[in-house]
Amino acid sequence: MASMAVAPTLRALLEHLVDYAGLFPPASLSMRDAVSEYAAQRAAAESWMLGRFVVPAARLEELAVEVRDGGLARDGAWPLTVLVSADPHADAATIRTFGEAQASLLPVRSVELRAATVAAVDQALSPLDPALERYVEIPLEQEITPLLEAVKRQGAFAKVRTGGVTPDAFPSAGALADFILACARLELPFKATAGLHHPLRGTQRLTYEADAGSATMFGFLNVFLAAAMAGAGARRDAVVRLLDERDATAFSFDTRELRWRDFALTAEQLARTRAQLARSFGSCSFREPVSDLATLGIL
């Protein structure tokens, strides 16, 4: 697929940004539908924004059957990120066996798990292959520095939940800023998950149901630009303000710089942020982020 003609700053920020999680709420697609959607988006003009396919360890074989039977990997291997359950030892064995059998078609690139204590971080990571990128989701409701330090000691990466299907699943801008700044200080890469379907901060429906409630959600532009600013040494108040930014006209992209109000970031800074700090986010929709960027005139 030929690359779209986009500003270097925008490409540096968005390339392979969206890990496709169509199996998960609020989309909750069947395996067949999620696989078909991922295949379709790999052929789309915006496929340069698409990242890995997100799948639970327990459904790896189901995924392999759908991809093989549908002949859907003709355009090359599908990179996976695998969600690990509360039994990491069993899942590690499943992932290892699957990886040996499917390395050319469905290579496992990363794994994701949850841990709420330092001891849990160490225990959950110990059976998992350190050659994989290992993302540990930590809660923001407690002191995060010891957890992040434990993740870093293990050579793993962090993960943050930025929303969900209920209003109480969304952290405050201050809590998210503290997470981003701590990761920047520790030089610890992270990914985000949930609640980032839209580019900018705003009030959005929580699910696709007709009677769904609404909540104030973060935008993925806000989060990843906030990470770039944190990596460049921005103060906490500026990071919080950027996470809260709702005005699309406050942002501009050109060949040399991405600007937000009085702040400017080069394509090189943005590429470094994506490689070394803010890696990707999981979304149950790929079409929605792309469509919203087009509506805003960014794509």
C-alpha positions in Angstrom: 0.0 0.0 0.0 1.5 3.3 -1.0 2.0 5.9 1.7 -0.3 8.9 2.0 1.2 12.3 1.5 1.2 13.6 5.0 3.3 16.1 6.9 6.5 14.5 8.4 5.5 15.7 11.8 2.1 14.0 11.6 3.6 10.7 10.2 6.1 10.7 13.1 3.3 11.0 15.6 0.8 8.6 14.1 2.7 5.9 12.4 1.6 2.4 13.6 -0.1 4.2 16.6 -3.3 2.2 16.8 -3.3 -1.4 18.0 -6.6 -2.9 16.8 -8.7 -4.3 19.7 -12.0 -5.0 18.0 -12.6 -8.1 20.2 -13.0 -5.9 23.2 -15.7 -3.5 24.4 -17.4 -1.4 23.3 -17.1 -3.0 19.9 -17.0 -6.6 21.2 -16.8 -8.1 17.7 -16.7 -11.8 17.0 -13.3 -13.2 16.0 -14.4 -13.5 12.4 -15.6 -9.9 12.2 -12.6 -8.5 14.0 -10.2 -10.5 11.7 -12.1 -9.3 8.6 -12.0 -5.7 9.8 -8.3 -5.8 10.5 -7.6 -7.3 7.1 -9.7 -4.5 5.5 -7.8 -1.8 7.4 -4.4 -3.3 6.4 -5.5 -2.6 2.8 -6.7 0.9 3.5 -4.9 4.1 2.5 -4.4 4.9 6.2 -2.8 1.5 7.0 0.4 3.3 8.0 -1.4 4.3 11.2 -2.4 0.7 12.0 -0.4 -1.3 14.6 -0.8 -4.8 16.1 -3.9 -7.0 16.4 -4.8 -7.4 20.1 -5.9 -10.9 21.2 -6.3 -12.7 24.6 -3.9 -15.7 25.0 -6.9 -18.0 25.4 -8.1 -17.1 21.8 -4.8 -17.5 19.9 -5.8 -20.7 18.2 -9.2 -19.3 17.3 -7.5 -16.4 15.7 -5.2 -18.7 13.7 -8.1 -20.7 12.4 -9.9 -17.6 11.2 -6.9 -16.1 9.5 -5.9 -19.4 7.8 -9.4 -20.3 6.7 -10.1 -16.8 5.4 -6.7 -16.6 3.6 -6.4 -13.1 5.1 -2.7 -12.9 5.6 -1.7 -12.8 1.9 -0.3 -9.3 2.4 2.2 -10.4 5.0 2.5 -11.4 8.6 0.0 -10.0 11.2 1.9 -8.7 14.3 0.1 -9.6 17.6 0.0 -8.2 21.1 -1.4 -10.9 23.4 -3.3 -10.2 26.6 -2.1 -12.3 29.5 -4.7 -13.6 32.1 -4.4 -14.0 35.9 -2.5 -17.2 35.1 0.7 -16.0 33.4 2.5 -19.3 33.7 -0.2 -21.1 31.7 -0.4 -18.3 29.2 3.4 -18.1 28.8 3.3 -21.8 27.7 0.4 -21.1 25.3 2.2 -18.1 23.8 5.5 -20.1 23.4 3.8 -23.0 21.7 1.8 -20.7 19.4 4.8 -18.7 18.6 6.7 -21.7 17.5 3.9 -22.8 15.2 2.8 -19.4 13.8 5.9 -17.2 13.8 5.7 -16.6 10.0 2.0 -15.8 9.9 1.0 -14.4 13.3 4.2 -13.4 15.1 3.7 -12.4 18.7 5.5 -9.1 19.2 4.3 -8.1 22.7 2.3 -9.2 25.7 0.2 -7.2 28.1 -0.9 -7.9 31.7 -2.0 -6.2 34.9 -0.3 -5.9 38.2 -1.3 -3.8 41.3 1.7 -4.4 43.6 5.5 -4.6 43.2 5.4 -8.3 44.1 2.7 -8.9 41.5 4.8 -7.2 38.8 7.7 -9.5 39.5 5.6 -12.6 39.7 3.5 -11.9 36.6 6.6 -11.1 34.4 8.8 -13.9 35.5 7.4 -16.6 33.2 7.1 -14.4 30.1 9.7 -14.3 27.4 11.9 -11.2 28.0 12.5 -11.1 24.2 9.0 -9.9 23.8 7.8 -6.4 24.6 6.0 -6.8 28.0 3.5 -4.1 29.0 2.3 -4.0 32.6 -0.9 -2.1 33.3 -0.8 -0.4 36.7 -3.6 1.3 38.6 -3.4 5.1 38.9 -5.3 5.2 42.2 -2.2 4.5 44.3 1.5 5.6 44.4 2.7 4.7 41.0 6.4 5.3 41.2 7.3 2.0 43.0 5.2 0.1 40.5 6.9 1.8 37.5 10.3 1.3 39.0 9.5 -2.4 39.4 8.4 -2.6 35.8 11.6 -0.9 34.6 13.8 -3.2 36.8 12.3 -6.2 34.9 13.1 -4.6 31.5 9.4 -4.3 30.8 7.2 -1.4 29.7 4.2 0.3 31.4 0.6 0.5 30.3 -2.1 3.0 31.4 -5.9 2.7 31.2 -7.3 6.0 30.0 -11.0 5.1 30.0 -13.6 2.5 29.6 -17.4 2.0 29.2 -18.3 3.8 32.5 -17.6 7.3 33.5 -15.6 6.2 36.6 -13.1 4.4 34.3 -11.6 7.7 33.2 -8.7 9.1 35.2 -8.3 12.8 35.9 -6.0 14.8 33.7 -3.7 15.3 36.7 -3.4 11.5 37.4 -2.7 10.8 33.7 -0.1 13.6 33.6 1.6 12.2 36.6 1.9 8.8 34.9 3.3 10.3 31.7 5.8 12.5 33.6 6.9 9.6 35.7 7.5 7.4 32.7 9.4 10.2 31.0 11.6 10.7 34.2 12.3 7.0 34.4 12.8 6.7 30.6 10.2 3.9 30.7 8.1 3.3 27.5 4.4 2.9 27.8 1.2 2.3 25.9 -2.3 3.4 26.6 -5.6 1.5 26.3 -9.4 2.3 26.3 -11.2 5.6 25.8 -8.9 7.0 23.1 -11.1 6.6 20.0 -11.1 10.4 19.3 -8.2 12.7 18.5 -9.1 15.5 21.0 -10.5 15.8 24.5 -14.2 16.0 24.5 -17.6 14.6 25.6 -18.4 11.4 23.8 -20.7 8.4 24.0 -19.4 5.6 26.1 -20.6 2.8 23.9 -22.3 2.3 20.5 -25.7 1.6 22.0 -28.5 4.0 21.2 -29.1 4.8 24.8 -25.5 5.0 25.8 -24.4 7.6 28.3 -21.5 10.0 27.8 -18.3 11.0 29.5 -15.4 13.4 29.0 -12.7 11.4 27.2 -9.1 12.1 26.4 -7.9 12.5 22.9 -5.1 10.4 21.5 -3.5 13.6 20.1 -3.6 15.1 23.5 -2.0 12.0 25.2 0.8 11.4 22.7 1.7 15.1 22.3 1.7 15.4 26.1 4.2 12.5 26.2 6.4 14.3 23.7 6.2 17.5 25.7 7.0 15.6 28.9 10.0 14.0 27.2 11.2 17.5 26.2 11.1 18.7 29.8 7.7 20.4 30.0 6.3 21.3 33.4 3.3 19.4 34.9 0.9 22.3 34.5 1.6 22.5 30.7 1.1 18.7 30.4 -2.2 18.9 32.2 -3.3 21.8 30.1 -2.5 19.9 26.9 -4.4 16.8 28.1 -7.4 19.0 28.7 -7.1 20.8 25.3 -10.4 20.6 23.2 -9.7 23.3 20.6 -8.5 21.8 17.3 -7.3 25.2 16.1 -4.7 25.2 18.9 -2.8 22.5 16.9 -1.0 22.8 13.6 1.2 20.4 11.6 3.7 21.3 8.8 6.9 19.8 7.3 9.1 21.1 10.1 7.1 21.4 13.3 4.0 20.4 15.1 2.7 23.3 17.2 0.3 23.5 20.2 -0.2 27.0 21.2 3.3 28.3 22.2 5.0 24.9 22.1 6.7 23.4 19.1 7.9 19.9 18.4 10.0 18.6 15.5 9.4 15.4 13.6 12.6 14.1 15.1 11.3 14.8 18.6 8.0 13.1 17.8 9.7 10.1 16.3 11.9 9.8 19.4 8.9 10.0 21.7 7.2 7.2 19.8 10.3 5.0 19.8 11.4 5.6 23.4 8.4 6.7 25.4 4.8 6.6 24.1 4.5 3.5 21.9 0.9 3.0 20.9 -2.7 2.8 22.1 -5.3 0.0 21.9 -8.7 0.9 20.3 -11.6 -1.3 19.4 -12.1 0.8 16.3 -9.6 1.9 13.7 -12.1 3.6 11.4 -13.2 6.0 14.1 -9.8 7.6 14.9 -9.1 7.9 11.1 -12.5 9.4 10.4 -12.2 12.0 13.2 -8.8 13.1 12.0 -10.2 13.6 8.5 -13.2 15.5 9.9 -10.8 17.8 11.8 -8.8 18.4 8.5 -5.7 16.8 10.0 -5.7 13.9 7.6 
